[in-house]
């Protein structure tokens, strides 16, 4: 079992990239947890437009079931990021761990790229991404022009992407298979759809790396900052604990 240090954990994943060791990383916050618990949430009108889940609408049944599958799926080099005890409390943290059914070594921080790891991520990972072929799934209003690395192929999504852009699962899967895509990195910034894609695409091909990056590139993508760490909040100094 590896040492559980917030800053070292970031280097754990960076070294996988450097060593061309493919992995899939899915990060889970309060919003995704509410969906798993069948609780209503509607963030479609929040800043850049996020997602909704209404347990009373049958249309959401299939994507929710797929989301739950992705949370409990177990495989080597498949990682689930959960909310840590210092951010949500010990009770919710342990609940998320147990609900996932994951082995301890396949769990990590949901905040792995933010808080006191944010600037380290932007420095170290941006440099490493320049050595790989990058694919991105981002908001339809995002601009890729300011990114410090080249994007080979991009997919644009709208609000409530895990429902309205559910077809991307097959589209990207077919692209990987048809073009025999290998040793690429796929970066997802698409809410709960990111969690589903890191799962579905990992099953399609373990010859690529799939990372749920969340909001880390919002400013470079010319999107409205939606998180405190992007606005200089004190959380930039926070070293999360396990």
GROMACS elastic network, one bead per residue, 0.5 to 0.9 nm:
[ bonds ]
;  ai    aj funct       b0    kb
    1     4     6  0.86988   500
    1   104     6  0.78998   500
    1   105     6  0.61464   500
    2     5     6  0.89930   500
    2     9     6  0.87310   500
    2   105     6  0.72780   500
    3     8     6  0.78999   500
    3     9     6  0.80432   500
    4     7     6  0.89239   500
    4     8     6  0.75323   500
    4     9     6  0.68223   500
    4   108     6  0.87363   500
    4   241     6  0.79257   500
    4   242     6  0.63986   500
    5     8     6  0.52330   500
    5     9     6  0.59153   500
    5    10     6  0.88482   500
    5   239     6  0.87369   500
    5   240     6  0.83133   500
    5   241     6  0.70923   500
    5   242     6  0.74824   500
    6     9     6  0.52409   500
    6    10     6  0.68581   500
    6   109     6  0.77875   500
    6   112     6  0.71092   500
    6   116     6  0.84840   500
    6   117     6  0.76984   500
    6   239     6  0.62818   500
    6   240     6  0.59007   500
    6   241     6  0.64644   500
    6   242     6  0.77298   500
    7    10     6  0.54503   500
    7    11     6  0.69300   500
    7   112     6  0.82554   500
    7   116     6  0.76932   500
    7   117     6  0.62159   500
    7   120     6  0.85628   500
    7   239     6  0.75173   500
    7   240     6  0.87527   500
    8    11     6  0.50778   500
    8    12     6  0.62791   500
    9    13     6  0.68081   500
    9    14     6  0.87624   500
    9   108     6  0.78044   500
    9   109     6  0.83977   500
    9   112     6  0.73617   500
   10    13     6  0.55670   500
   10    14     6  0.63285   500
   10    15     6  0.87671   500
   10   112     6  0.62885   500
   10   113     6  0.71260   500
   10   117     6  0.71366   500
   10   120     6  0.83311   500
   10   121     6  0.75039   500
   11    15     6  0.58975   500
   11    16     6  0.84720   500
   11   124     6  0.89318   500
   12    15     6  0.54211   500
   12    16     6  0.66117   500
   13    16     6  0.50677   500
   13    17     6  0.66173   500
   13    18     6  0.88384   500
   13    23     6  0.86212   500
   14    17     6  0.52065   500
   14    18     6  0.63372   500
   14    19     6  0.86981   500
   14   121     6  0.88100   500
   14   124     6  0.77486   500
   14   125     6  0.67672   500
   14   128     6  0.79438   500
   15    19     6  0.59905   500
   15    20     6  0.83745   500
   15    21     6  0.83115   500
   16    19     6  0.51296   500
   16    20     6  0.60163   500
   16    22     6  0.68954   500
   16    23     6  0.77479   500
   17    20     6  0.50032   500
   17    21     6  0.60212   500
   17    22     6  0.71307   500
   17    23     6  0.86560   500
   17   125     6  0.88450   500
   17   128     6  0.74203   500
   17   129     6  0.84857   500
   17   132     6  0.88862   500
   17   209     6  0.83327   500
   18    21     6  0.76718   500
   18   128     6  0.71259   500
   18   131     6  0.88713   500
   19    22     6  0.87055   500
   20   183     6  0.75950   500
   20   209     6  0.89355   500
   21    77     6  0.87022   500
   21   207     6  0.88923   500
   21   208     6  0.88003   500
   21   209     6  0.81150   500
   22    77     6  0.73144   500
   22   183     6  0.76102   500
   22   185     6  0.86092   500
   22   206     6  0.67216   500
   22   207     6  0.63824   500
   22   208     6  0.56002   500
   22   210     6  0.80693   500
   23    76     6  0.82224   500
   23    78     6  0.59100   500
   23    79     6  0.77013   500
   23   202     6  0.80192   500
   23   206     6  0.73651   500
   23   207     6  0.86815   500
   23   208     6  0.72868   500
   23   210     6  0.64720   500
   23   211     6  0.80782   500
   24    77     6  0.63596   500
   24    79     6  0.60710   500
   24    80     6  0.85875   500
   24   198     6  0.58602   500
   24   199     6  0.74477   500
   24   201     6  0.88233   500
   24   202     6  0.64944   500
   24   206     6  0.84762   500
   24   208     6  0.84195   500
   24   209     6  0.56572   500
   24   211     6  0.58395   500
   24   212     6  0.82984   500
   25    77     6  0.82844   500
   25    78     6  0.61657   500
   25    80     6  0.60303   500
   25    81     6  0.72314   500
   25   108     6  0.89335   500
   25   195     6  0.83703   500
   25   198     6  0.66095   500
   25   199     6  0.86407   500
   25   209     6  0.83793   500
   25   210     6  0.62831   500
   25   212     6  0.60357   500
   25   213     6  0.87687   500
   26    70     6  0.85928   500
   26    71     6  0.83236   500
   26    78     6  0.81097   500
   26    79     6  0.62240   500
   26    80     6  0.50497   500
   26    81     6  0.59561   500
   26    82     6  0.89728   500
   26   110     6  0.81181   500
   26   194     6  0.72396   500
   26   195     6  0.52174   500
   26   196     6  0.83489   500
   26   197     6  0.88239   500
   26   198     6  0.61102   500
   26   199     6  0.78070   500
   26   210     6  0.83003   500
   26   211     6  0.65921   500
   26   212     6  0.53221   500
   26   213     6  0.85513   500
   27    79     6  0.83112   500
   27    80     6  0.58300   500
   27    82     6  0.63866   500
   27    83     6  0.85681   500
   27   108     6  0.84243   500
   27   109     6  0.75929   500
   27   111     6  0.77919   500
   27   112     6  0.85566   500
   27   194     6  0.85432   500
   27   195     6  0.69260   500
   27   211     6  0.86851   500
   27   212     6  0.62249   500
   27   213     6  0.80814   500
   27   214     6  0.80759   500
   28    31     6  0.78648   500
   28    32     6  0.59244   500
   28    33     6  0.70329   500
   28    71     6  0.86761   500
   28    80     6  0.73243   500
   28    81     6  0.56720   500
   28    82     6  0.53303   500
   28    83     6  0.68438   500
   28    96     6  0.89724   500
   28   109     6  0.87779   500
   28   110     6  0.56424   500
   28   111     6  0.88795   500
   28   192     6  0.84191   500
   28   195     6  0.77395   500
   29    32     6  0.55943   500
   29    33     6  0.62952   500
   29    34     6  0.88354   500
   29    81     6  0.84075   500
   29    82     6  0.67728   500
   29    83     6  0.60359   500
   29   110     6  0.66355   500
   29   111     6  0.86942   500
   30    33     6  0.50109   500
   30    34     6  0.62046   500
   30    35     6  0.88408   500
   30    83     6  0.78109   500
   30    88     6  0.88345   500
   31    34     6  0.52156   500
   31    35     6  0.66498   500
   31    36     6  0.89750   500
   31    41     6  0.72923   500
   31    51     6  0.87840   500
   31   191     6  0.89433   500
   31   192     6  0.84468   500
   32    35     6  0.51771   500
   32    36     6  0.64750   500
   32    37     6  0.87779   500
   32    67     6  0.84746   500
   32   191     6  0.83091   500
   32   192     6  0.63604   500
   32   195     6  0.88468   500
   33    36     6  0.50635   500
   33    37     6  0.62407   500
   33    38     6  0.86489   500
   33    39     6  0.87082   500
   33    96     6  0.79355   500
   34    37     6  0.50045   500
   34    38     6  0.61670   500
   34    39     6  0.51047   500
   34    40     6  0.71296   500
   34    41     6  0.71988   500
   34    53     6  0.84883   500
   35    39     6  0.57611   500
   35    40     6  0.72667   500
   35    41     6  0.76341   500
   35    52     6  0.88947   500
   35    53     6  0.63296   500
   35    54     6  0.84590   500
   35    55     6  0.82421   500
   35    64     6  0.68547   500
   35    67     6  0.84561   500
   35    68     6  0.87871   500
   36    39     6  0.76862   500
   36    64     6  0.70053   500
   36    65     6  0.84912   500
   36    67     6  0.75393   500
   36    68     6  0.62600   500
   38    53     6  0.80330   500
   38    54     6  0.78099   500
   38    55     6  0.56267   500
   38    64     6  0.85345   500
   39    53     6  0.74659   500
   39    54     6  0.71993   500
   39    55     6  0.65184   500
   40    52     6  0.76574   500
   40    53     6  0.54932   500
   40    55     6  0.62876   500
   40    56     6  0.86358   500
   41    51     6  0.78370   500
   41    52     6  0.54118   500
   41    53     6  0.52316   500
   41    54     6  0.67085   500
   42    45     6  0.78568   500
   42    46     6  0.86983   500
   42    50     6  0.80770   500
   42    51     6  0.60625   500
   42    53     6  0.62967   500
   42    54     6  0.79254   500
   43    46     6  0.52062   500
   43    47     6  0.87283   500
   43    49     6  0.66471   500
   43    50     6  0.51771   500
   43    51     6  0.51190   500
   43    52     6  0.58128   500
   43    53     6  0.89719   500
   43   159     6  0.87068   500
   43   160     6  0.84133   500
   44    47     6  0.83493   500
   44    48     6  0.80887   500
   44    52     6  0.61521   500
   44   159     6  0.57915   500
   44   160     6  0.64511   500
   45    48     6  0.73886   500
   45    49     6  0.51220   500
   45    50     6  0.70901   500
   45    51     6  0.85372   500
   45   159     6  0.83571   500
   46    49     6  0.51409   500
   46    50     6  0.63780   500
   46    51     6  0.88445   500
   46   226     6  0.83767   500
   47    50     6  0.79183   500
   47   223     6  0.88079   500
   47   224     6  0.64942   500
   47   225     6  0.79938   500
   47   226     6  0.65616   500
   48   139     6  0.79666   500
   48   141     6  0.84402   500
   48   159     6  0.78170   500
   48   223     6  0.69012   500
   48   224     6  0.64116   500
   48   225     6  0.85673   500
   48   226     6  0.78461   500
   49   139     6  0.86978   500
   49   158     6  0.74221   500
   49   160     6  0.75237   500
   50   158     6  0.81559   500
   50   159     6  0.50797   500
   50   160     6  0.57760   500
   50   161     6  0.78014   500
   50   190     6  0.80027   500
   50   191     6  0.66088   500
   51   159     6  0.58188   500
   51   161     6  0.68544   500
   51   162     6  0.74925   500
   51   163     6  0.84866   500
   51   191     6  0.69678   500
   51   192     6  0.78163   500
   52   159     6  0.85242   500
   52   160     6  0.58561   500
   52   162     6  0.89231   500
   52   163     6  0.86735   500
   53    56     6  0.88804   500
   53    57     6  0.82853   500
   53    60     6  0.68415   500
   53    64     6  0.85494   500
   53   160     6  0.85830   500
   54    57     6  0.55658   500
   54    58     6  0.85063   500
   54    59     6  0.89369   500
   54    60     6  0.70971   500
   55    58     6  0.73448   500
   55    60     6  0.71857   500
   55    61     6  0.77609   500
   56    59     6  0.89155   500
   56    60     6  0.85663   500
   57    60     6  0.60214   500
   57    61     6  0.75825   500
   58    61     6  0.53268   500
   58    62     6  0.82098   500
   59    62     6  0.70815   500
   59    63     6  0.82178   500
   59   163     6  0.81215   500
   60    63     6  0.56160   500
   60    64     6  0.60372   500
   60    65     6  0.85829   500
   60   163     6  0.69102   500
   61    64     6  0.52650   500
   61    65     6  0.61522   500
   61    66     6  0.86740   500
   62    65     6  0.51506   500
   62    66     6  0.62306   500
   62    67     6  0.85899   500
   62   163     6  0.89545   500
   63    67     6  0.60520   500
   63    68     6  0.86408   500
   63   162     6  0.67739   500
   63   163     6  0.64894   500
   63   166     6  0.76245   500
   63   193     6  0.86386   500
   63   196     6  0.83186   500
   64    68     6  0.62072   500
   64    69     6  0.85734   500
   64   162     6  0.89030   500
   65    68     6  0.51327   500
   65    69     6  0.62226   500
   65    70     6  0.87103   500
   66    70     6  0.62586   500
   66    71     6  0.87532   500
   66   196     6  0.66264   500
   66   200     6  0.89998   500
   67    70     6  0.51423   500
   67    71     6  0.63964   500
   67    72     6  0.89438   500
   67   192     6  0.73915   500
   67   193     6  0.81996   500
   67   195     6  0.68299   500
   67   196     6  0.56093   500
   67   199     6  0.88244   500
   68    71     6  0.50961   500
   68    72     6  0.64360   500
   68    73     6  0.85421   500
   68   100     6  0.87280   500
   68   196     6  0.88346   500
   69    72     6  0.53965   500
   69    73     6  0.58758   500
   69   196     6  0.84311   500
   69   199     6  0.83926   500
   70    73     6  0.52061   500
   70    74     6  0.85962   500
   70   195     6  0.67955   500
   70   196     6  0.59514   500
   70   197     6  0.86837   500
   70   198     6  0.80452   500
   70   199     6  0.53364   500
   70   200     6  0.77533   500
   71    74     6  0.84819   500
   71    80     6  0.71212   500
   71    99     6  0.82246   500
   71   100     6  0.55064   500
   71   101     6  0.82218   500
   71   102     6  0.85095   500
   71   195     6  0.79238   500
   71   196     6  0.86417   500
   71   199     6  0.83854   500
   72    80     6  0.89579   500
   72    99     6  0.75363   500
   72   101     6  0.56593   500
   72   102     6  0.67325   500
   73    78     6  0.82954   500
   73   100     6  0.80079   500
   73   101     6  0.80723   500
   73   102     6  0.77490   500
   73   199     6  0.77085   500
   74    78     6  0.67546   500
   74    79     6  0.83944   500
   74   101     6  0.79275   500
   74   102     6  0.62901   500
   74   103     6  0.79913   500
   74   106     6  0.81801   500
   75    78     6  0.53465   500
   75    79     6  0.83025   500
   75   102     6  0.89746   500
   75   106     6  0.83376   500
   76    79     6  0.82696   500
   76   106     6  0.77594   500
   77   106     6  0.72280   500
   78   106     6  0.64786   500
   78   107     6  0.88568   500
   78   198     6  0.86857   500
   78   199     6  0.81477   500
   78   202     6  0.80000   500
   79   102     6  0.84755   500
   79   105     6  0.82501   500
   79   107     6  0.56373   500
   79   108     6  0.68678   500
   80   100     6  0.79606   500
   80   102     6  0.77730   500
   80   106     6  0.63451   500
   80   107     6  0.50025   500
   80   108     6  0.60944   500
   80   109     6  0.79873   500
   80   110     6  0.77235   500
   81    84     6  0.89467   500
   81   106     6  0.85868   500
   81   107     6  0.57717   500
   81   111     6  0.75295   500
   81   112     6  0.76987   500
   82    93     6  0.70239   500
   82    96     6  0.64113   500
   82    97     6  0.68931   500
   82   100     6  0.89861   500
   82   107     6  0.70902   500
   82   108     6  0.63338   500
   82   109     6  0.52872   500
   82   111     6  0.79668   500
   83    86     6  0.85383   500
   83    87     6  0.67937   500
   83    88     6  0.64655   500
   83    89     6  0.87539   500
   83    92     6  0.79097   500
   83    93     6  0.57669   500
   83    96     6  0.74907   500
   83    97     6  0.89015   500
   83   108     6  0.87676   500
   83   109     6  0.61984   500
   83   110     6  0.52162   500
   83   111     6  0.70899   500
   84    87     6  0.55478   500
   84    88     6  0.62465   500
   84    89     6  0.71999   500
   84    90     6  0.75296   500
   84    92     6  0.83832   500
   84    93     6  0.54639   500
   84    94     6  0.86280   500
   84   108     6  0.88269   500
   84   109     6  0.62875   500
   84   110     6  0.73050   500
   84   111     6  0.79438   500
   84   240     6  0.70816   500
   84   241     6  0.67270   500
   84   242     6  0.61168   500
   85    88     6  0.53177   500
   85    91     6  0.75299   500
   85    92     6  0.73366   500
   85    93     6  0.52396   500
   85    94     6  0.79368   500
   85   240     6  0.83463   500
   85   241     6  0.70826   500
   85   242     6  0.67691   500
   86    89     6  0.57216   500
   86    90     6  0.73654   500
   86    93     6  0.88305   500
   86   240     6  0.63347   500
   86   241     6  0.62402   500
   86   242     6  0.79331   500
   87    90     6  0.87997   500
   87    93     6  0.87344   500
   87   240     6  0.76356   500
   87   241     6  0.88809   500
   88    91     6  0.80622   500
   88    92     6  0.62412   500
   88    93     6  0.66044   500
   89    92     6  0.58213   500
   89    93     6  0.62434   500
   89    94     6  0.87621   500
   90    93     6  0.50805   500
   90    94     6  0.60594   500
   90    95     6  0.84460   500
   91    94     6  0.53816   500
   91    95     6  0.61326   500
   91    96     6  0.87349   500
   92    96     6  0.61510   500
   92    97     6  0.86277   500
   93    96     6  0.52603   500
   93    97     6  0.63596   500
   93    98     6  0.88032   500
   94    97     6  0.50401   500
   94    98     6  0.61755   500
   94    99     6  0.84903   500
   95    98     6  0.52718   500
   95    99     6  0.60202   500
   95   100     6  0.86235   500
   96    99     6  0.51297   500
   96   100     6  0.62450   500
   97   100     6  0.53957   500
   97   101     6  0.69216   500
   97   102     6  0.71087   500
   97   104     6  0.83341   500
   97   107     6  0.76489   500
   98   101     6  0.54818   500
   98   102     6  0.75006   500
   99   102     6  0.82599   500
  100   103     6  0.88280   500
  100   107     6  0.89269   500
  102   105     6  0.80386   500
  102   106     6  0.61278   500
  102   107     6  0.66797   500
  103   106     6  0.54047   500
  103   107     6  0.69086   500
  104   107     6  0.53822   500
  104   108     6  0.83452   500
  105   108     6  0.78192   500
  108   111     6  0.86342   500
  108   112     6  0.73825   500
  108   242     6  0.85400   500
  109   113     6  0.86847   500
  109   240     6  0.82532   500
  109   241     6  0.87507   500
  109   242     6  0.77650   500
  110   113     6  0.80826   500
  110   114     6  0.89260   500
  111   114     6  0.53647   500
  111   115     6  0.70204   500
  111   117     6  0.84168   500
  111   240     6  0.79264   500
  112   115     6  0.80271   500
  112   117     6  0.67169   500
  112   118     6  0.83076   500
  112   121     6  0.89513   500
  112   240     6  0.86907   500
  113   116     6  0.83647   500
  113   117     6  0.54655   500
  113   118     6  0.53542   500
  113   119     6  0.86616   500
  113   120     6  0.83066   500
  113   121     6  0.59878   500
  113   122     6  0.86401   500
  113   213     6  0.74469   500
  113   214     6  0.87958   500
  113   216     6  0.72938   500
  114   117     6  0.50877   500
  114   119     6  0.79400   500
  114   120     6  0.89730   500
  114   121     6  0.78075   500
  114   216     6  0.72628   500
  114   229     6  0.70297   500
  114   230     6  0.89912   500
  114   235     6  0.85000   500
  114   236     6  0.73568   500
  115   118     6  0.55317   500
  115   119     6  0.84787   500
  115   229     6  0.62018   500
  115   233     6  0.89481   500
  115   234     6  0.84218   500
  115   235     6  0.51239   500
  115   237     6  0.62616   500
  115   238     6  0.54569   500
  115   239     6  0.68239   500
  115   240     6  0.78256   500
  116   119     6  0.71339   500
  116   120     6  0.77709   500
  116   235     6  0.71248   500
  116   238     6  0.51757   500
  116   239     6  0.54369   500
  116   240     6  0.80091   500
  117   120     6  0.51821   500
  117   121     6  0.59196   500
  117   122     6  0.86379   500
  117   236     6  0.77736   500
  117   237     6  0.86907   500
  117   238     6  0.85864   500
  117   239     6  0.77397   500
  118   121     6  0.50933   500
  118   122     6  0.62531   500
  118   123     6  0.86632   500
  118   216     6  0.76511   500
  118   229     6  0.79163   500
  118   230     6  0.89795   500
  118   236     6  0.71053   500
  119   122     6  0.50291   500
  119   123     6  0.61013   500
  119   124     6  0.84534   500
  119   236     6  0.84157   500
  120   123     6  0.51993   500
  120   124     6  0.58389   500
  120   125     6  0.78104   500
  121   124     6  0.53789   500
  121   125     6  0.52492   500
  121   126     6  0.72995   500
  121   216     6  0.88306   500
  122   125     6  0.58360   500
  122   126     6  0.55629   500
  122   127     6  0.82861   500
  122   216     6  0.82000   500
  122   217     6  0.87210   500
  123   126     6  0.56978   500
  123   127     6  0.65350   500
  123   128     6  0.89521   500
  124   127     6  0.54512   500
  124   128     6  0.63731   500
  124   129     6  0.87613   500
  125   129     6  0.59109   500
  125   130     6  0.86308   500
  126   129     6  0.51536   500
  126   130     6  0.66240   500
  126   147     6  0.86573   500
  126   148     6  0.64649   500
  126   149     6  0.69197   500
  127   130     6  0.54549   500
  127   131     6  0.74796   500
  127   148     6  0.79579   500
  127   149     6  0.79401   500
  128   131     6  0.55202   500
  128   132     6  0.73229   500
  129   132     6  0.53284   500
  129   133     6  0.76027   500
  129   134     6  0.70941   500
  129   148     6  0.85742   500
  129   149     6  0.63828   500
  129   150     6  0.84588   500
  129   185     6  0.81833   500
  130   133     6  0.77666   500
  130   134     6  0.83557   500
  130   148     6  0.75971   500
  130   149     6  0.50828   500
  130   150     6  0.69813   500
  131   149     6  0.86607   500
  132   149     6  0.89211   500
  132   150     6  0.88388   500
  132   183     6  0.77252   500
  132   184     6  0.64441   500
  132   185     6  0.68762   500
  133   150     6  0.75792   500
  133   151     6  0.70399   500
  133   152     6  0.62023   500
  133   153     6  0.89834   500
  133   183     6  0.74910   500
  133   185     6  0.61481   500
  133   186     6  0.86107   500
  134   149     6  0.79959   500
  134   150     6  0.67896   500
  134   152     6  0.55831   500
  134   153     6  0.72403   500
  134   154     6  0.87540   500
  134   184     6  0.59576   500
  134   186     6  0.59711   500
  134   187     6  0.73111   500
  135   150     6  0.89054   500
  135   151     6  0.56090   500
  135   152     6  0.55990   500
  135   154     6  0.56081   500
  135   155     6  0.81486   500
  135   184     6  0.72785   500
  135   185     6  0.60985   500
  135   187     6  0.61228   500
  135   188     6  0.85555   500
  136   151     6  0.69188   500
  136   152     6  0.82789   500
  136   153     6  0.66244   500
  136   155     6  0.63089   500
  136   156     6  0.84459   500
  136   185     6  0.84234   500
  136   186     6  0.57133   500
  136   188     6  0.58968   500
  136   189     6  0.77345   500
  137   153     6  0.88019   500
  137   154     6  0.57478   500
  137   156     6  0.58724   500
  137   157     6  0.71806   500
  137   186     6  0.77184   500
  137   187     6  0.63346   500
  137   189     6  0.58762   500
  137   190     6  0.66175   500
  137   194     6  0.82610   500
  138   141     6  0.82624   500
  138   142     6  0.65681   500
  138   154     6  0.74702   500
  138   155     6  0.63746   500
  138   156     6  0.51722   500
  138   157     6  0.60565   500
  138   158     6  0.85577   500
  138   187     6  0.84689   500
  138   188     6  0.65456   500
  138   189     6  0.50646   500
  138   190     6  0.59379   500
  138   221     6  0.87169   500
  139   142     6  0.53268   500
  139   143     6  0.88711   500
  139   155     6  0.83865   500
  139   156     6  0.53826   500
  139   158     6  0.58417   500
  139   159     6  0.79128   500
  139   161     6  0.89326   500
  139   189     6  0.72436   500
  139   190     6  0.68247   500
  139   221     6  0.88740   500
  139   223     6  0.85228   500
  140   143     6  0.85416   500
  140   155     6  0.81256   500
  140   157     6  0.50290   500
  140   158     6  0.56612   500
  140   159     6  0.88389   500
  141   156     6  0.79425   500
  141   157     6  0.86067   500
  141   158     6  0.82985   500
  141   221     6  0.84995   500
  141   222     6  0.82276   500
  141   223     6  0.74475   500
  142   156     6  0.80371   500
  142   218     6  0.81279   500
  142   220     6  0.88089   500
  142   221     6  0.50243   500
  142   222     6  0.60605   500
  142   223     6  0.62033   500
  143   146     6  0.73201   500
  143   147     6  0.86246   500
  143   220     6  0.79128   500
  143   222     6  0.60541   500
  143   223     6  0.81918   500
  144   147     6  0.57436   500
  144   150     6  0.86812   500
  144   151     6  0.77115   500
  144   154     6  0.88677   500
  144   220     6  0.76842   500
  144   221     6  0.57290   500
  144   222     6  0.83883   500
  145   148     6  0.85994   500
  145   150     6  0.89788   500
  145   220     6  0.82867   500
  145   221     6  0.76417   500
  146   149     6  0.86395   500
  146   220     6  0.56028   500
  146   221     6  0.67601   500
  146   222     6  0.82381   500
  147   150     6  0.73188   500
  147   151     6  0.84539   500
  147   217     6  0.81689   500
  147   220     6  0.60194   500
  147   221     6  0.71859   500
  148   220     6  0.88704   500
  151   154     6  0.68825   500
  155   168     6  0.83239   500
  155   172     6  0.88241   500
  156   190     6  0.89529   500
  157   160     6  0.85349   500
  157   161     6  0.58356   500
  157   164     6  0.82932   500
  157   165     6  0.63557   500
  157   168     6  0.89963   500
  157   190     6  0.70382   500
  158   161     6  0.55109   500
  158   164     6  0.74837   500
  158   165     6  0.74317   500
  158   190     6  0.83837   500
  159   162     6  0.85420   500
  159   163     6  0.89688   500
  159   164     6  0.76864   500
  159   165     6  0.89181   500
  159   190     6  0.85722   500
  159   191     6  0.89446   500
  160   163     6  0.57511   500
  160   164     6  0.59365   500
  160   165     6  0.77866   500
  160   190     6  0.86019   500
  160   191     6  0.79342   500
  160   192     6  0.85619   500
  160   193     6  0.85848   500
  161   166     6  0.67568   500
  161   190     6  0.64711   500
  161   191     6  0.71938   500
  161   192     6  0.77151   500
  161   193     6  0.61275   500
  162   165     6  0.59245   500
  162   166     6  0.54924   500
  162   190     6  0.75784   500
  162   191     6  0.70820   500
  162   192     6  0.56001   500
  162   194     6  0.78838   500
  162   196     6  0.79190   500
  163   166     6  0.52122   500
  163   167     6  0.86620   500
  163   193     6  0.78553   500
  164   167     6  0.79170   500
  165   168     6  0.58171   500
  165   169     6  0.83567   500
  165   193     6  0.80510   500
  166   169     6  0.60960   500
  166   170     6  0.82865   500
  166   193     6  0.73612   500
  167   170     6  0.57443   500
  167   171     6  0.63906   500
  167   172     6  0.88300   500
  168   172     6  0.57813   500
  168   173     6  0.80156   500
  168   193     6  0.89998   500
  168   197     6  0.84116   500
  169   172     6  0.57028   500
  169   173     6  0.60499   500
  169   174     6  0.85479   500
  169   193     6  0.87502   500
  169   196     6  0.80454   500
  169   197     6  0.62854   500
  169   200     6  0.70097   500
  169   201     6  0.76017   500
  170   174     6  0.58680   500
  170   175     6  0.84170   500
  171   174     6  0.53185   500
  171   175     6  0.62529   500
  171   176     6  0.88213   500
  172   176     6  0.62247   500
  172   177     6  0.86452   500
  172   197     6  0.88600   500
  172   201     6  0.78061   500
  173   176     6  0.52532   500
  173   177     6  0.63208   500
  173   178     6  0.85695   500
  173   200     6  0.79193   500
  173   201     6  0.61088   500
  173   204     6  0.65156   500
  173   205     6  0.84852   500
  174   177     6  0.50958   500
  174   178     6  0.57723   500
  174   179     6  0.82063   500
  175   178     6  0.52047   500
  175   179     6  0.57800   500
  175   180     6  0.78290   500
  175   181     6  0.76261   500
  176   179     6  0.55512   500
  176   180     6  0.55210   500
  176   182     6  0.78059   500
  176   201     6  0.85288   500
  176   204     6  0.80447   500
  176   205     6  0.76612   500
  177   181     6  0.67211   500
  177   204     6  0.77968   500
  177   205     6  0.80201   500
  178   181     6  0.79191   500
  179   182     6  0.89397   500
  181   184     6  0.68661   500
  181   205     6  0.86033   500
  181   207     6  0.79029   500
  181   208     6  0.76579   500
  182   185     6  0.88669   500
  182   205     6  0.81405   500
  182   206     6  0.85658   500
  182   207     6  0.51604   500
  182   208     6  0.54999   500
  183   207     6  0.56787   500
  183   209     6  0.71421   500
  184   207     6  0.78725   500
  184   208     6  0.50898   500
  184   209     6  0.63972   500
  184   210     6  0.85936   500
  185   208     6  0.59466   500
  185   210     6  0.59046   500
  185   211     6  0.75713   500
  186   198     6  0.86473   500
  186   208     6  0.76022   500
  186   209     6  0.61456   500
  186   211     6  0.61799   500
  186   212     6  0.84668   500
  187   194     6  0.86094   500
  187   209     6  0.85410   500
  187   210     6  0.61528   500
  187   211     6  0.50224   500
  187   212     6  0.59987   500
  187   213     6  0.61666   500
  187   214     6  0.87992   500
  188   191     6  0.82864   500
  188   193     6  0.83085   500
  188   194     6  0.53072   500
  188   195     6  0.85513   500
  188   197     6  0.80531   500
  188   198     6  0.81454   500
  188   210     6  0.76633   500
  188   211     6  0.61492   500
  188   213     6  0.57309   500
  188   214     6  0.67708   500
  189   193     6  0.84557   500
  189   194     6  0.63641   500
  189   212     6  0.63813   500
  189   213     6  0.58218   500
  189   215     6  0.64915   500
  189   216     6  0.86389   500
  189   217     6  0.85497   500
  189   218     6  0.89388   500
  190   193     6  0.55076   500
  190   194     6  0.52002   500
  190   195     6  0.85683   500
  190   212     6  0.82985   500
  190   213     6  0.89937   500
  190   214     6  0.71138   500
  191   194     6  0.56035   500
  191   195     6  0.74340   500
  191   212     6  0.87372   500
  191   214     6  0.70550   500
  192   195     6  0.51817   500
  192   196     6  0.65890   500
  192   197     6  0.87552   500
  193   196     6  0.50707   500
  193   197     6  0.60525   500
  193   198     6  0.85816   500
  194   197     6  0.51099   500
  194   198     6  0.61144   500
  194   199     6  0.86302   500
  194   211     6  0.82308   500
  194   212     6  0.57316   500
  194   213     6  0.85483   500
  194   214     6  0.81716   500
  195   198     6  0.54082   500
  195   199     6  0.65499   500
  195   200     6  0.88619   500
  195   212     6  0.69102   500
  196   199     6  0.52528   500
  196   200     6  0.61019   500
  196   201     6  0.84300   500
  197   200     6  0.50530   500
  197   201     6  0.56277   500
  197   202     6  0.79100   500
  197   210     6  0.81337   500
  197   212     6  0.88013   500
  198   201     6  0.56889   500
  198   202     6  0.59981   500
  198   203     6  0.87556   500
  198   209     6  0.87211   500
  198   210     6  0.54936   500
  198   211     6  0.67337   500
  198   212     6  0.70756   500
  199   202     6  0.52915   500
  199   203     6  0.64772   500
  199   204     6  0.88796   500
  199   210     6  0.86351   500
  200   203     6  0.52772   500
  200   204     6  0.64240   500
  200   205     6  0.89322   500
  201   205     6  0.61411   500
  201   206     6  0.80057   500
  201   208     6  0.87436   500
  201   210     6  0.76917   500
  202   205     6  0.52582   500
  202   206     6  0.53505   500
  202   207     6  0.83710   500
  202   208     6  0.77068   500
  202   209     6  0.78860   500
  202   210     6  0.72332   500
  203   206     6  0.68104   500
  205   208     6  0.65070   500
  206   209     6  0.73301   500
  211   214     6  0.89385   500
  213   216     6  0.62826   500
  213   217     6  0.79797   500
  214   217     6  0.78683   500
  214   218     6  0.85737   500
  215   218     6  0.52941   500
  215   219     6  0.85889   500
  215   225     6  0.80278   500
  215   226     6  0.75713   500
  215   227     6  0.75581   500
  215   230     6  0.86610   500
  216   219     6  0.78270   500
  216   220     6  0.86839   500
  216   230     6  0.78017   500
  217   220     6  0.52782   500
  217   221     6  0.59330   500
  217   222     6  0.86084   500
  217   223     6  0.84623   500
  218   221     6  0.50425   500
  218   222     6  0.62853   500
  218   224     6  0.66927   500
  218   225     6  0.60052   500
  218   226     6  0.79875   500
  218   230     6  0.82469   500
  219   222     6  0.50630   500
  219   223     6  0.55408   500
  219   224     6  0.67577   500
  219   225     6  0.61592   500
  219   230     6  0.76432   500
  220   223     6  0.74587   500
  221   224     6  0.89213   500
  222   225     6  0.87413   500
  223   226     6  0.85827   500
  225   228     6  0.80227   500
  225   229     6  0.89285   500
  225   230     6  0.59206   500
  225   231     6  0.69091   500
  226   229     6  0.88646   500
  226   230     6  0.73122   500
  226   231     6  0.83168   500
  227   230     6  0.55547   500
  227   231     6  0.69207   500
  227   233     6  0.87368   500
  228   231     6  0.51219   500
  228   232     6  0.65061   500
  228   233     6  0.50599   500
  228   234     6  0.80780   500
  228   235     6  0.72251   500
  228   236     6  0.84322   500
  229   232     6  0.52896   500
  229   233     6  0.50826   500
  229   234     6  0.73995   500
  229   235     6  0.59507   500
  229   236     6  0.55150   500
  230   233     6  0.73568   500
  230   236     6  0.85882   500
  232   235     6  0.79891   500
  232   236     6  0.68087   500
  233   236     6  0.61010   500
  233   237     6  0.84947   500
  234   237     6  0.58066   500
  234   238     6  0.72084   500
  235   239     6  0.83556   500
  236   239     6  0.83826   500
